[in-house]
Amino acid sequence: MGHSAAVWDSKIATENVKDWNGIDQIVLRNPHGASARVSLHGGQVISWRNDRGEELLFTSSKANGKAPKPMQGGIPICFPQFGSCGSLEQHGFARKKIWIVDQDPPSLPANDSNRKSFIDLLLKPSEEDLKFWPHSFELRLRVCLGMDGNLTLISRVRNIDGKPFSFSFAYHSYLSVSDISEVRIEGLETMDYFDNLCHKERFTEQGDAITFESEFDRVYLSSPNCVAVLDHERKRTYVLRKEGLPDVVVWNPWDKKSKAMADLGDDEYRQMICVDGAVIEKPISLKPGEEWKGRLEIVVVPSSFCSEDL
């Protein structure tokens, strides 16, 4: 399978493997030992490890990822909708489709390409997709692993239809944490949010940080482009930087909902928090030939780092 890949010391920084269902995966590596694994099923990042081999993304022990069911964990791509409404299935169809390696990707800036291991994937609608969502599009995804171990996802949606269409989008990022009760999120103070546990009613965040003691399902609107997820026990902080993604979803199912979910262990809600860069409140509208771009970078830093440094 031919694709662009960064090279160091004549070692290819990408590797092709197959999962237990025979679906292609691409493993990105940097010279320091960090890695990211991307499945062509859903264009989904299913693993991201730091240079010590520690897994930074949560995946359920009950996830089998058998197509067409998406894997519970990692970073599913929600397109052309987030949530459920109309005739489309929840979170759209992109996360259930088999993507292809993009043979004609947009080029990386010269000063960028030699510092990253990356893969370019492409999704176009099938005849079946067009029955449910009758719009021709190209959805491109670039997954980059930096020399510093940072993970970057860049998506481009191009309208190749003869008429306008609109869509919502999210990187549904499952972050691995020590214990949800030890986690706090900074950067969303004073933001308005829709509470999906209160009929999507609109509220304003009052706390100086978000902490967790029960089920949590909110969409923070027009939020800052930098959000920090602090894990006290592991003394590490995830910093999410985003462009073209105005909203942030924060979700944890807690105990009752976890027990009702077939592909999540009863207590696994404790080891995860979903913090998504997203476009939900005001969907993106594209005229024929127009393109939208959204970018999410996730960095992991020691927890001495705090939001004043953002």
Summary of the structure (lengths in Angstrom):
residues: 310
radius of gyration: 18.7
end to end distance: 39.7
largest distance: 55.5
contacts: 1012
relative contact order: 0.16
helix: 10%
strand: 45%
